[in-house]
């Protein structure tokens, strides 16, 4: 089975920029193609979801999906300093991205005729348009779920580090699985680092330590030192709203509760982030299942085992203001 190729920027005859995703392979390629087309058709009405412009299926050959090109690429390039630095997404824009993604997932879960489970929510699958508004993309792993179904069984795995405990334990997936992944993304947006990272001390393998960021955030919350969990580049740049920070942390920790039924819906997330309802402090969770499964060393290559690095004082935290900041697509399709 071949792996699908990355999306590429192309130009139509009328000069329109598009992102073309090529999907190869037999069984997996067909499933991914059908998932993307079904989900894209269902979500075409929403401004924060990828817009499918067209597709092509060659008999016995590859399949192509054509999306509108999105100039600012994916979120990971704007929050992780090790990822092709494009700059540092400012605090107010990160908070707005959190709301945009919540609205997109709420639409998929509650407003489509069939509930759509994305099942691969992560920074690489969140695009930023010319105004740094978020667009959820890449429905290659998505599943349609009937309104009367409580969960569905799938053999396909999403990206390790964002998988809900019930998925890892093969108890089936539901919209609660997307909600968990969303919470993990929020934590990465707050800290500007991956939730699971490997800290090394020179070449001595015995000195390696695993860094599980959600536990650090939970501890800082209890200590009343949340600002110490925030991306240092944002702290140095200033402009962090303490109330928004607490809200974002509360929402994130509610979403990564190990018991799925404790995770509030995405509709409630939107209300919380927009300040329409009060967010209670989340219950404590030991994160035991997630911690143990995330640090399984023999199978921990999902982000090429990222390492913690210290940010220098001259880290750029500015947003480009010109249209020249666009670049070709890498992993994701456009809107």
C-alpha positions, 0 to 999 in steps of 0.5 A: 500500500502506498502512502498518499502524497502531500498536497501541492499548490497548483494554478488553474487556467483562470489563475486561481491558486488551489491545493491539490491532494493526490491519494494513492493506494488501493484499499486505504486510498479508496477509503481516504478518498471517500472519507474526504469527499463525504466530509467535504460535501457535508461541511461545505457550508461552514466558513471554518471548514475546508472547501472542496472545489472538485475531485478526479478519480482515474480508473486504476490510478490515483485520486485527486482532491482540489481545494482552495489554496490557503496562504498561511499554511498550518497552525504548527508552523506558527506555534512550534518554534522548531517547525519551519519558523514562520513567526509566532502567532500572537496570543489574541490570534491563538485565542481566536483560532481556538474559537474558530476550531471549536465552531468547526467541530461543533458544526460537524458534530451537531449541525450536519445531517449525519454526525461527522467525526474528524478523528485527526484533529491536530495543529497540522490539520488546522490551516490559517487563512490570510487573516489568520482565521482557522480552517479545519482540514484533512478529512482522510480519517473521518467517519460518518456517525448516525444521530442515534449511534453513541460510538463507532468502531474503527481500525484506523488510527489517528495521530499518536499524542492526540488519541483519546484513551477510549480509542487507544483501548479500542472501546470505539470512537465518538465525538468525544474523541474529537473533543479530547484531541481538541483539548490536546491542541489547546494545550499545545497552543498555550505552551508552544510545545508538543504535549509529549517530548523527550528531554535529553542530557547529552548522549547519555541515554540513561539521563533521558526524561519524558516531558508530558506537558498536560501534567505540567499545566495541571500542576501550574494551575494548582500552584497559581502559576499558569503564566509559567506554562505559557509559550515564553515568546508570548510572555516576552511579547506581552499582551496575554489576557489572564482571564482568557488564559485561565479560560483556555486552560480550564477548557483544555483540561475539561476536554482531556478528561479520561472519562469521556462522559465528563468532556463537555460538547463542542457547542459548550466549548464555543459558549465557554470561550466566547464568555457566554457561560462560566467555566468551572475549574476542571476536576483533577485527573491523573492522566495515567492511561495517556501518560503510559501509552504516550511514552511507550518508547518502542512505538514513539515516533509520531513526531520524530520524538521532539526534544525540548529546546530553550528559546533564545531571547531574540525569538521572533514573535511578530506577525507578517503584515504583507501578502508575501508571507504565503508559501506552498502547501505541505501536509494539508488541503486548502479551503 
